[in-house]
Amino acid sequence: MGETIAEDVKKLLSGSIDDRLEVIERRTKSRLAGMLGVETVPESFQDISYEVTLKRFNRVGQEGMQSYSQEGLSMVFPDSDFAEYRREIDEFKNEGLFGPRKGKVRFL
């Protein structure tokens, strides 16, 4: 069984860089797989998993913020880390629903 939420939060707050990356990568892949409706993230989505993991890692300590500003530096965070990949995710899901299927049709 996987880590508990409490264990993951502890690692994010006080763990090593490797611990933080492991938690973020695992949770990012889990979320992406759920959005795609699959058990495992397909190879074609590994780049999205990488980019979202990197975004989330860079934002550790600023979770929940919509924007951040300090000494002329300003950052705005999207509502969803996957928002810019919505088209690819929807295309993948629609392909599964409407794509070619193998099987037989029988008329009685």
MOPAC internal coordinates of N, CA, C and O (Angstrom, degrees):
PM7 1SCF
backbone

  N    0.0000 0     0.00 0     0.00 0    0    0    0
  C    1.4461 1     0.00 0     0.00 0    1    0    0
  C    1.5253 1   109.36 1     0.00 0    2    1    0
  O    1.2310 1   120.32 1   -28.76 1    3    2    1
  N    1.3256 1   117.00 1   151.24 1    3    2    1
  C    1.4509 1   121.59 1  -176.71 1    5    3    2
  C    1.5163 1   112.83 1   -77.17 1    6    5    3
  O    1.2310 1   121.99 1     1.09 1    7    6    5
  N    1.2923 1   113.79 1  -178.91 1    7    6    5
  C    1.4584 1   121.89 1   178.87 1    9    7    6
  C    1.5291 1   109.94 1   -68.49 1   10    9    7
  O    1.2310 1   120.79 1   -26.93 1   11   10    9
  N    1.3191 1   116.10 1   153.07 1   11   10    9
  C    1.4613 1   119.74 1   174.99 1   13   11   10
  C    1.5233 1   109.11 1   -80.94 1   14   13   11
  O    1.2310 1   121.13 1   -15.54 1   15   14   13
  N    1.3117 1   115.44 1   164.46 1   15   14   13
  C    1.4638 1   120.31 1   178.15 1   17   15   14
  C    1.5267 1   109.47 1   -60.75 1   18   17   15
  O    1.2310 1   120.04 1   136.82 1   19   18   17
  N    1.3224 1   117.53 1   -43.18 1   19   18   17
  C    1.4670 1   121.03 1  -179.38 1   21   19   18
  C    1.5262 1   111.09 1   -60.57 1   22   21   19
  O    1.2310 1   120.34 1   137.26 1   23   22   21
  N    1.3269 1   116.95 1   -42.74 1   23   22   21
  C    1.4687 1   120.23 1   179.05 1   25   23   22
  C    1.5220 1   110.75 1   -63.95 1   26   25   23
  O    1.2310 1   120.73 1   139.37 1   27   26   25
  N    1.3337 1   116.20 1   -40.63 1   27   26   25
  C    1.4633 1   119.92 1   178.76 1   29   27   26
  C    1.5258 1   111.37 1   -64.38 1   30   29   27
  O    1.2310 1   120.25 1   137.76 1   31   30   29
  N    1.3253 1   117.13 1   -42.24 1   31   30   29
  C    1.4698 1   120.60 1   179.80 1   33   31   30
  C    1.5277 1   110.22 1   -63.83 1   34   33   31
  O    1.2310 1   120.24 1   138.48 1   35   34   33
  N    1.3288 1   117.14 1   -41.52 1   35   34   33
  C    1.4678 1   120.51 1   177.73 1   37   35   34
  C    1.5254 1   110.72 1   -60.23 1   38   37   35
  O    1.2310 1   120.72 1   137.10 1   39   38   37
  N    1.3307 1   116.23 1   -42.90 1   39   38   37
  C    1.4673 1   119.76 1   179.00 1   41   39   38
  C    1.5243 1   111.12 1   -64.22 1   42   41   39
  O    1.2310 1   120.63 1   140.40 1   43   42   41
  N    1.3250 1   116.40 1   -39.60 1   43   42   41
  C    1.4632 1   119.42 1   179.76 1   45   43   42
  C    1.5243 1   111.59 1   -66.11 1   46   45   43
  O    1.2310 1   120.42 1   144.47 1   47   46   45
  N    1.3180 1   116.80 1   -35.53 1   47   46   45
  C    1.4645 1   120.60 1  -176.92 1   49   47   46
  C    1.5238 1   113.76 1   -82.83 1   50   49   47
  O    1.2310 1   120.25 1   144.37 1   51   50   49
  N    1.3320 1   117.13 1   -35.63 1   51   50   49
  C    1.4658 1   118.04 1  -173.89 1   53   51   50
  C    1.5240 1   114.15 1  -136.18 1   54   53   51
  O    1.2310 1   119.92 1  -172.43 1   55   54   53
  N    1.3202 1   117.76 1     7.57 1   55   54   53
  C    1.4540 1   120.42 1  -178.60 1   57   55   54
  C    1.5177 1   112.80 1   -81.71 1   58   57   55
  O    1.2310 1   121.47 1    -6.74 1   59   58   57
  N    1.3138 1   114.79 1   173.26 1   59   58   57
  C    1.4640 1   120.79 1   176.51 1   61   59   58
  C    1.5286 1   109.39 1   -71.32 1   62   61   59
  O    1.2310 1   120.79 1    -9.99 1   63   62   61
  N    1.3040 1   116.09 1   170.01 1   63   62   61
  C    1.4707 1   120.31 1   177.43 1   65   63   62
  C    1.5209 1   109.95 1   -58.82 1   66   65   63
  O    1.2310 1   120.29 1   137.40 1   67   66   65
  N    1.3345 1   117.06 1   -42.60 1   67   66   65
  C    1.4651 1   120.49 1   179.13 1   69   67   66
  C    1.5247 1   111.27 1   -62.13 1   70   69   67
  O    1.2310 1   120.21 1   138.61 1   71   70   69
  N    1.3384 1   117.20 1   -41.39 1   71   70   69
  C    1.4686 1   121.03 1   177.59 1   73   71   70
  C    1.5250 1   110.57 1   -61.18 1   74   73   71
  O    1.2310 1   120.78 1   134.03 1   75   74   73
  N    1.3266 1   116.12 1   -45.97 1   75   74   73
  C    1.4616 1   120.54 1  -179.37 1   77   75   74
  C    1.5241 1   111.02 1   -61.76 1   78   77   75
  O    1.2310 1   120.88 1   133.25 1   79   78   77
  N    1.3229 1   115.92 1   -46.75 1   79   78   77
  C    1.4663 1   119.49 1  -179.96 1   81   79   78
  C    1.5219 1   111.60 1   -61.61 1   82   81   79
  O    1.2310 1   120.44 1   139.98 1   83   82   81
  N    1.3289 1   116.76 1   -40.02 1   83   82   81
  C    1.4676 1   120.54 1  -179.78 1   85   83   82
  C    1.5233 1   110.64 1   -61.76 1   86   85   83
  O    1.2310 1   120.24 1   133.93 1   87   86   85
  N    1.3219 1   117.14 1   -46.07 1   87   86   85
  C    1.4671 1   121.51 1  -179.89 1   89   87   86
  C    1.5236 1   110.11 1   -63.71 1   90   89   87
  O    1.2310 1   120.41 1   131.86 1   91   90   89
  N    1.3173 1   116.81 1   -48.14 1   91   90   89
  C    1.4640 1   120.78 1  -177.03 1   93   91   90
  C    1.5209 1   110.69 1   -64.00 1   94   93   91
  O    1.2310 1   120.10 1   135.93 1   95   94   93
  N    1.3268 1   117.41 1   -44.07 1   95   94   93
  C    1.4670 1   120.26 1  -179.99 1   97   95   94
  C    1.5305 1   111.03 1   -63.51 1   98   97   95
  O    1.2310 1   120.37 1   134.21 1   99   98   97
  N    1.3224 1   116.90 1   -45.79 1   99   98   97
  C    1.4710 1   120.77 1  -179.15 1  101   99   98
  C    1.5246 1   111.14 1   -61.61 1  102  101   99
  O    1.2310 1   120.67 1   133.92 1  103  102  101
  N    1.3173 1   116.33 1   -46.08 1  103  102  101
  C    1.4671 1   119.89 1  -178.68 1  105  103  102
  C    1.5290 1   111.88 1   -70.67 1  106  105  103
  O    1.2310 1   119.86 1   146.14 1  107  106  105
  N    1.3260 1   117.88 1   -33.86 1  107  106  105
  C    1.4676 1   121.05 1   176.62 1  109  107  106
  C    1.5200 1   110.13 1   -64.96 1  110  109  107
  O    1.2310 1   120.43 1   133.58 1  111  110  109
  N    1.3308 1   116.78 1   -46.42 1  111  110  109
  C    1.4678 1   120.31 1   179.60 1  113  111  110
  C    1.5246 1   111.16 1   -64.68 1  114  113  111
  O    1.2310 1   120.34 1   142.08 1  115  114  113
  N    1.3174 1   116.96 1   -37.92 1  115  114  113
  C    1.4596 1   120.66 1   178.25 1  117  115  114
  C    1.5258 1   110.79 1   -63.61 1  118  117  115
  O    1.2310 1   120.61 1   135.59 1  119  118  117
  N    1.3099 1   116.44 1   -44.41 1  119  118  117
  C    1.4764 1   121.16 1   179.67 1  121  119  118
  C    1.5182 1   110.78 1   -65.27 1  122  121  119
  O    1.2310 1   120.27 1   135.84 1  123  122  121
  N    1.3353 1   117.09 1   -44.16 1  123  122  121
  C    1.4600 1   121.07 1  -179.83 1  125  123  122
  C    1.5280 1   110.72 1   -64.38 1  126  125  123
  O    1.2310 1   120.01 1   137.72 1  127  126  125
  N    1.3200 1   117.58 1   -42.28 1  127  126  125
  C    1.4663 1   120.84 1   177.91 1  129  127  126
  C    1.5247 1   110.25 1   -60.63 1  130  129  127
  O    1.2310 1   120.23 1   138.84 1  131  130  129
  N    1.3196 1   117.16 1   -41.16 1  131  130  129
  C    1.4642 1   120.94 1   177.22 1  133  131  130
  C    1.5150 1   112.16 1   -62.98 1  134  133  131
  O    1.2310 1   120.58 1   138.63 1  135  134  133
  N    1.3200 1   116.50 1   -41.37 1  135  134  133
  C    1.4648 1   120.20 1   179.17 1  137  135  134
  C    1.5252 1   111.30 1   -65.61 1  138  137  135
  O    1.2310 1   120.86 1   145.81 1  139  138  137
  N    1.3441 1   115.97 1   -34.19 1  139  138  137
  C    1.4611 1   120.70 1  -179.42 1  141  139  138
  C    1.5259 1   112.12 1   -82.86 1  142  141  139
  O    1.2310 1   120.14 1   163.26 1  143  142  141
  N    1.3181 1   117.34 1   -16.74 1  143  142  141
  C    1.4563 1   121.17 1  -178.33 1  145  143  142
  C    1.5212 1   112.86 1    76.67 1  146  145  143
  O    1.2310 1   120.49 1  -147.06 1  147  146  145
  N    1.3466 1   116.66 1    32.94 1  147  146  145
  C    1.4628 1   122.09 1  -179.66 1  149  147  146
  C    1.5262 1   109.08 1  -128.22 1  150  149  147
  O    1.2310 1   120.88 1   -14.20 1  151  150  149
  N    1.3240 1   115.92 1   165.80 1  151  150  149
  C    1.4645 1   121.06 1   177.88 1  153  151  150
  C    1.5261 1   111.81 1   -79.80 1  154  153  151
  O    1.2310 1   120.91 1   140.48 1  155  154  153
  N    1.3361 1   115.86 1   -39.52 1  155  154  153
  C    1.4603 1   122.57 1  -176.69 1  157  155  154
  C    1.5154 1   109.23 1  -126.51 1  158  157  155
  O    1.2310 1   120.17 1   -40.63 1  159  158  157
  N    1.3136 1   117.28 1   139.37 1  159  158  157
  C    1.4648 1   121.54 1   179.72 1  161  159  158
  C    1.5263 1   108.95 1   -65.66 1  162  161  159
  O    1.2310 1   119.96 1   -54.83 1  163  162  161
  N    1.3435 1   117.68 1   125.17 1  163  162  161
  C    1.4639 1   120.68 1   178.63 1  165  163  162
  C    1.5278 1   111.73 1   -63.04 1  166  165  163
  O    1.2310 1   120.75 1   -26.84 1  167  166  165
  N    1.3095 1   116.17 1   153.16 1  167  166  165
  C    1.4658 1   122.12 1  -179.81 1  169  167  166
  C    1.5240 1   111.61 1   -54.84 1  170  169  167
  O    1.2310 1   120.27 1   143.96 1  171  170  169
  N    1.3226 1   117.08 1   -36.04 1  171  170  169
  C    1.4684 1   120.75 1  -178.08 1  173  171  170
  C    1.5306 1   112.69 1   -66.72 1  174  173  171
  O    1.2310 1   119.80 1   168.07 1  175  174  173
  N    1.3287 1   117.99 1   -11.93 1  175  174  173
  C    1.4635 1   121.78 1   179.47 1  177  175  174
  C    1.5327 1   112.56 1  -107.46 1  178  177  175
  O    1.2310 1   119.91 1  -172.19 1  179  178  177
  N    1.3220 1   117.78 1     7.81 1  179  178  177
  C    1.4621 1   120.54 1  -179.58 1  181  179  178
  C    1.5244 1   112.04 1   -63.93 1  182  181  179
  O    1.2310 1   120.28 1   146.72 1  183  182  181
  N    1.3389 1   117.07 1   -33.28 1  183  182  181
  C    1.4689 1   119.20 1   178.61 1  185  183  182
  C    1.5293 1   110.95 1   -66.23 1  186  185  183
  O    1.2310 1   120.24 1   141.60 1  187  186  185
  N    1.3152 1   117.15 1   -38.40 1  187  186  185
  C    1.4673 1   120.68 1   177.48 1  189  187  186
  C    1.5290 1   109.43 1   -66.12 1  190  189  187
  O    1.2310 1   120.56 1   137.04 1  191  190  189
  N    1.3257 1   116.54 1   -42.96 1  191  190  189
  C    1.4605 1   120.93 1   178.06 1  193  191  190
  C    1.5315 1   110.37 1   -59.15 1  194  193  191
  O    1.2310 1   120.45 1   136.93 1  195  194  193
  N    1.3260 1   116.75 1   -43.07 1  195  194  193
  C    1.4654 1   121.45 1   179.23 1  197  195  194
  C    1.5286 1   111.20 1   -62.52 1  198  197  195
  O    1.2310 1   120.62 1   130.91 1  199  198  197
  N    1.3291 1   116.43 1   -49.09 1  199  198  197
  C    1.4640 1   120.81 1  -176.37 1  201  199  198
  C    1.5307 1   112.01 1   -64.59 1  202  201  199
  O    1.2310 1   120.23 1   138.62 1  203  202  201
  N    1.3245 1   117.17 1   -41.38 1  203  202  201
  C    1.4674 1   120.14 1   179.55 1  205  203  202
  C    1.5330 1   110.17 1   -69.96 1  206  205  203
  O    1.2310 1   120.16 1   141.38 1  207  206  205
  N    1.3358 1   117.30 1   -38.62 1  207  206  205
  C    1.4617 1   120.47 1   176.37 1  209  207  206
  C    1.5249 1   110.33 1   -59.66 1  210  209  207
  O    1.2310 1   120.27 1   135.83 1  211  210  209
  N    1.3231 1   117.10 1   -44.17 1  211  210  209
  C    1.4635 1   121.50 1   179.33 1  213  211  210
  C    1.5298 1   111.46 1   -63.26 1  214  213  211
  O    1.2310 1   120.58 1   136.63 1  215  214  213
  N    1.3359 1   116.50 1   -43.37 1  215  214  213
  C    1.4722 1   120.19 1   177.81 1  217  215  214
  C    1.5226 1   110.85 1   -60.22 1  218  217  215
  O    1.2310 1   121.16 1   134.63 1  219  218  217
  N    1.3242 1   115.38 1   -45.37 1  219  218  217
  C    1.4643 1   119.75 1  -178.06 1  221  219  218
  C    1.5306 1   111.39 1   -67.20 1  222  221  219
  O    1.2310 1   120.43 1   142.20 1  223  222  221
  N    1.3221 1   116.79 1   -37.80 1  223  222  221
  C    1.4630 1   120.07 1   178.41 1  225  223  222
  C    1.5271 1   110.37 1   -63.56 1  226  225  223
  O    1.2310 1   120.60 1   136.60 1  227  226  225
  N    1.3129 1   116.46 1   -43.40 1  227  226  225
  C    1.4638 1   120.84 1  -179.54 1  229  227  226
  C    1.5242 1   112.47 1   -67.37 1  230  229  227
  O    1.2310 1   120.27 1   162.96 1  231  230  229
  N    1.3215 1   117.09 1   -17.04 1  231  230  229
  C    1.4573 1   121.54 1  -177.88 1  233  231  230
  C    1.5357 1   113.01 1  -102.25 1  234  233  231
  O    1.2310 1   119.72 1  -176.04 1  235  234  233
  N    1.3201 1   118.15 1     3.96 1  235  234  233
  C    1.4634 1   120.49 1   179.21 1  237  235  234
  C    1.5255 1   108.73 1   -55.69 1  238  237  235
  O    1.2310 1   120.87 1   -49.71 1  239  238  237
  N    1.3124 1   115.95 1   130.29 1  239  238  237
  C    1.4576 1   121.85 1  -177.87 1  241  239  238
  C    1.5165 1   112.50 1    95.58 1  242  241  239
  O    1.2310 1   120.46 1   168.50 1  243  242  241
  N    1.3312 1   116.72 1   -11.50 1  243  242  241
  C    1.4609 1   120.90 1   179.60 1  245  243  242
  C    1.5268 1   110.90 1  -122.41 1  246  245  243
  O    1.2310 1   120.46 1  -160.11 1  247  246  245
  N    1.3387 1   116.73 1    19.89 1  247  246  245
  C    1.4490 1   121.29 1   179.55 1  249  247  246
  C    1.5199 1   109.87 1   -60.04 1  250  249  247
  O    1.2310 1   120.98 1   -37.44 1  251  250  249
  N    1.2967 1   115.73 1   142.56 1  251  250  249
  C    1.4536 1   120.73 1   178.52 1  253  251  250
  C    1.5179 1   113.85 1    87.62 1  254  253  251
  O    1.2310 1   120.34 1   164.27 1  255  254  253
  N    1.3222 1   116.96 1   -15.73 1  255  254  253
  C    1.4641 1   119.77 1   178.91 1  257  255  254
  C    1.5202 1   110.28 1   -77.32 1  258  257  255
  O    1.2310 1   120.91 1   -35.61 1  259  258  257
  N    1.3116 1   115.86 1   144.39 1  259  258  257
  C    1.4572 1   120.34 1   174.55 1  261  259  258
  C    1.5149 1   111.04 1   -95.00 1  262  261  259
  O    1.2310 1   120.65 1   153.69 1  263  262  261
  N    1.3263 1   116.36 1   -26.31 1  263  262  261
  C    1.4626 1   120.39 1   176.88 1  265  263  262
  C    1.5217 1   109.30 1  -153.17 1  266  265  263
  O    1.2310 1   121.58 1   -18.14 1  267  266  265
  N    1.3229 1   114.57 1   161.86 1  267  266  265
  C    1.4548 1   121.17 1  -178.16 1  269  267  266
  C    1.5153 1   107.49 1  -144.53 1  270  269  267
  O    1.2310 1   120.12 1   -44.37 1  271  270  269
  N    1.3131 1   117.38 1   135.63 1  271  270  269
  C    1.4583 1   121.06 1  -179.05 1  273  271  270
  C    1.5218 1   109.53 1  -142.49 1  274  273  271
  O    1.2310 1   121.19 1   -46.37 1  275  274  273
  N    1.3376 1   115.33 1   133.63 1  275  274  273
  C    1.4602 1   120.28 1   178.58 1  277  275  274
  C    1.5192 1   109.14 1  -156.68 1  278  277  275
  O    1.2310 1   120.12 1   -56.73 1  279  278  277
  N    1.3119 1   117.38 1   123.27 1  279  278  277
  C    1.4596 1   124.21 1   175.78 1  281  279  278
  C    1.5269 1   113.15 1    45.10 1  282  281  279
  O    1.2310 1   120.42 1  -126.63 1  283  282  281
  N    1.3021 1   116.80 1    53.37 1  283  282  281
  C    1.4579 1   121.10 1   176.84 1  285  283  282
  C    1.5152 1   114.78 1    84.96 1  286  285  283
  O    1.2310 1   119.82 1   168.58 1  287  286  285
  N    1.3237 1   117.95 1   -11.42 1  287  286  285
  C    1.4613 1   121.70 1   176.89 1  289  287  286
  C    1.5159 1   107.97 1   -93.19 1  290  289  287
  O    1.2310 1   120.68 1   -53.03 1  291  290  289
  N    1.3141 1   116.30 1   126.97 1  291  290  289
  C    1.4577 1   120.66 1  -179.07 1  293  291  290
  C    1.5197 1   109.47 1  -131.16 1  294  293  291
  O    1.2310 1   120.54 1   -47.53 1  295  294  293
  N    1.3311 1   116.58 1   132.47 1  295  294  293
  C    1.4592 1   121.55 1   177.71 1  297  295  294
  C    1.5216 1   108.62 1  -129.09 1  298  297  295
  O    1.2310 1   121.05 1   -39.30 1  299  298  297
  N    1.3252 1   115.59 1   140.70 1  299  298  297
  C    1.4587 1   121.72 1   176.49 1  301  299  298
  C    1.5230 1   106.95 1  -120.35 1  302  301  299
  O    1.2310 1   120.53 1   -50.29 1  303  302  301
  N    1.3292 1   116.59 1   129.71 1  303  302  301
  C    1.4529 1   121.55 1  -178.30 1  305  303  302
  C    1.5244 1   109.99 1  -102.31 1  306  305  303
  O    1.2310 1   120.22 1   -44.30 1  307  306  305
  N    1.3351 1   117.18 1   135.70 1  307  306  305
  C    1.4682 1   119.35 1   178.02 1  309  307  306
  C    1.5275 1   110.75 1   -69.73 1  310  309  307
  O    1.2310 1   121.01 1   -19.38 1  311  310  309
  N    1.3349 1   115.67 1   160.62 1  311  310  309
  C    1.4643 1   120.27 1   177.84 1  313  311  310
  C    1.5268 1   110.98 1   -62.83 1  314  313  311
  O    1.2310 1   120.58 1   145.88 1  315  314  313
  N    1.3284 1   116.50 1   -34.12 1  315  314  313
  C    1.4570 1   121.83 1   179.79 1  317  315  314
  C    1.5204 1   109.25 1  -129.50 1  318  317  315
  O    1.2310 1   120.64 1   -46.50 1  319  318  317
  N    1.3179 1   116.38 1   133.50 1  319  318  317
  C    1.4626 1   120.04 1   177.14 1  321  319  318
  C    1.5235 1   111.75 1   -66.30 1  322  321  319
  O    1.2310 1   120.50 1   162.32 1  323  322  321
  N    1.3202 1   116.66 1   -17.68 1  323  322  321
  C    1.4569 1   121.10 1  -178.32 1  325  323  322
  C    1.5238 1   112.83 1   -98.33 1  326  325  323
  O    1.2310 1   119.56 1  -177.69 1  327  326  325
  N    1.3299 1   118.45 1     2.31 1  327  326  325
  C    1.4679 1   122.20 1  -173.93 1  329  327  326
  C    1.5239 1   112.87 1   -55.65 1  330  329  327
  O    1.2310 1   119.93 1   136.21 1  331  330  329
  N    1.3168 1   117.74 1   -43.79 1  331  330  329
  C    1.4633 1   119.30 1  -177.31 1  333  331  330
  C    1.5301 1   112.87 1   -72.30 1  334  333  331
  O    1.2310 1   120.16 1   169.80 1  335  334  333
  N    1.3209 1   117.30 1   -10.20 1  335  334  333
  C    1.4696 1   121.72 1   179.21 1  337  335  334
  C    1.5255 1   111.91 1  -106.32 1  338  337  335
  O    1.2310 1   120.12 1  -170.66 1  339  338  337
  N    1.3199 1   117.38 1     9.34 1  339  338  337
  C    1.4609 1   122.49 1  -176.31 1  341  339  338
  C    1.5312 1   111.91 1   -55.56 1  342  341  339
  O    1.2310 1   120.12 1   139.51 1  343  342  341
  N    1.3361 1   117.38 1   -40.49 1  343  342  341
  C    1.4677 1   120.58 1  -178.06 1  345  343  342
  C    1.5287 1   110.65 1   -61.23 1  346  345  343
  O    1.2310 1   120.40 1   131.94 1  347  346  345
  N    1.3421 1   116.84 1   -48.06 1  347  346  345
  C    1.4647 1   120.25 1  -179.67 1  349  347  346
  C    1.5284 1   111.38 1   -63.46 1  350  349  347
  O    1.2310 1   120.52 1   140.26 1  351  350  349
  N    1.3203 1   116.61 1   -39.74 1  351  350  349
  C    1.4632 1   120.71 1   179.56 1  353  351  350
  C    1.5229 1   110.31 1   -65.10 1  354  353  351
  O    1.2310 1   120.37 1   134.26 1  355  354  353
  N    1.3341 1   116.91 1   -45.74 1  355  354  353
  C    1.4656 1   120.80 1   179.09 1  357  355  354
  C    1.5215 1   111.60 1   -63.72 1  358  357  355
  O    1.2310 1   120.03 1   139.38 1  359  358  357
  N    1.3376 1   117.55 1   -40.62 1  359  358  357
  C    1.4673 1   120.53 1   178.28 1  361  359  358
  C    1.5217 1   110.78 1   -61.47 1  362  361  359
  O    1.2310 1   120.32 1   137.50 1  363  362  361
  N    1.3283 1   116.99 1   -42.50 1  363  362  361
  C    1.4603 1   121.01 1   178.88 1  365  363  362
  C    1.5253 1   110.75 1   -62.14 1  366  365  363
  O    1.2310 1   120.61 1   134.94 1  367  366  365
  N    1.3196 1   116.44 1   -45.06 1  367  366  365
  C    1.4582 1   120.56 1  -179.88 1  369  367  366
  C    1.5226 1   111.49 1   -65.91 1  370  369  367
  O    1.2310 1   120.09 1   138.28 1  371  370  369
  N    1.3275 1   117.44 1   -41.72 1  371  370  369
  C    1.4614 1   120.87 1   179.55 1  373  371  370
  C    1.5185 1   111.47 1   -67.65 1  374  373  371
  O    1.2310 1   120.14 1   145.62 1  375  374  373
  N    1.3169 1   117.33 1   -34.38 1  375  374  373
  C    1.4563 1   121.46 1   177.12 1  377  375  374
  C    1.5225 1   109.73 1   -60.19 1  378  377  375
  O    1.2310 1   120.78 1   138.93 1  379  378  377
  N    1.3184 1   116.11 1   -41.07 1  379  378  377
  C    1.4610 1   120.85 1   178.85 1  381  379  378
  C    1.5170 1   112.33 1   -66.66 1  382  381  379
  O    1.2310 1   120.31 1   146.81 1  383  382  381
  N    1.3324 1   117.01 1   -33.19 1  383  382  381
  C    1.4584 1   120.72 1  -179.02 1  385  383  382
  C    1.5215 1   112.73 1   -82.17 1  386  385  383
  O    1.2310 1   120.86 1   140.08 1  387  386  385
  N    1.3301 1   115.97 1   -39.92 1  387  386  385
  C    1.4592 1   119.60 1  -171.67 1  389  387  386
  C    1.5238 1   113.96 1  -115.56 1  390  389  387
  O    1.2310 1   120.07 1   178.67 1  391  390  389
  N    1.3096 1   117.46 1    -1.33 1  391  390  389
  C    1.4598 1   121.12 1  -177.23 1  393  391  390
  C    1.5199 1   111.70 1   -72.07 1  394  393  391
  O    1.2310 1   121.13 1    -3.48 1  395  394  393
  N    1.3225 1   115.45 1   176.52 1  395  394  393
  C    1.4626 1   119.92 1   179.57 1  397  395  394
  C    1.5238 1   110.74 1   -63.18 1  398  397  395
  O    1.2310 1   121.65 1   -39.87 1  399  398  397
  N    1.3005 1   114.44 1   140.13 1  399  398  397
  C    1.4571 1   120.09 1   179.70 1  401  399  398
  C    1.5152 1   109.00 1  -127.89 1  402  401  399
  O    1.2310 1   121.18 1   -32.36 1  403  402  401
  N    1.3070 1   115.34 1   147.64 1  403  402  401
  C    1.4558 1   120.71 1   177.46 1  405  403  402
  C    1.5212 1   107.97 1   -96.76 1  406  405  403
  O    1.2310 1   121.36 1   -35.62 1  407  406  405
  N    1.2910 1   115.00 1   144.38 1  407  406  405
  C    1.4473 1   119.07 1   178.71 1  409  407  406
  C    1.5113 1   110.57 1   159.81 1  410  409  407
  O    1.2310 1   120.81 1     4.14 1  411  410  409
  N    1.2851 1   116.06 1  -175.86 1  411  410  409
  C    1.4576 1   121.86 1  -179.13 1  413  411  410
  C    1.5156 1   109.03 1  -122.28 1  414  413  411
  O    1.2310 1   121.66 1   -31.68 1  415  414  413
  N    1.2969 1   114.43 1   148.32 1  415  414  413
  C    1.4566 1   120.71 1   175.19 1  417  415  414
  C    1.5180 1   106.75 1  -115.81 1  418  417  415
  O    1.2310 1   120.79 1   -50.66 1  419  418  417
  N    1.3076 1   116.10 1   129.34 1  419  418  417
  C    1.4633 1   120.25 1   178.64 1  421  419  418
  C    1.5088 1   108.49 1  -124.22 1  422  421  419
  O    1.2310 1   121.19 1   -45.89 1  423  422  421
  N    1.2946 1   115.33 1   134.11 1  423  422  421
  C    1.4584 1   121.11 1   176.36 1  425  423  422
  C    1.5114 1   108.10 1  -105.86 1  426  425  423
  O    1.2310 1   120.59 1   -47.41 1  427  426  425
  N    1.2900 1   116.47 1   132.59 1  427  426  425
  C    1.4664 1   120.87 1  -179.54 1  429  427  426
  C    1.4938 1   110.83 1  -105.92 1  430  429  427
  O    1.2310 1   120.10 1   180.00 1  431  430  429

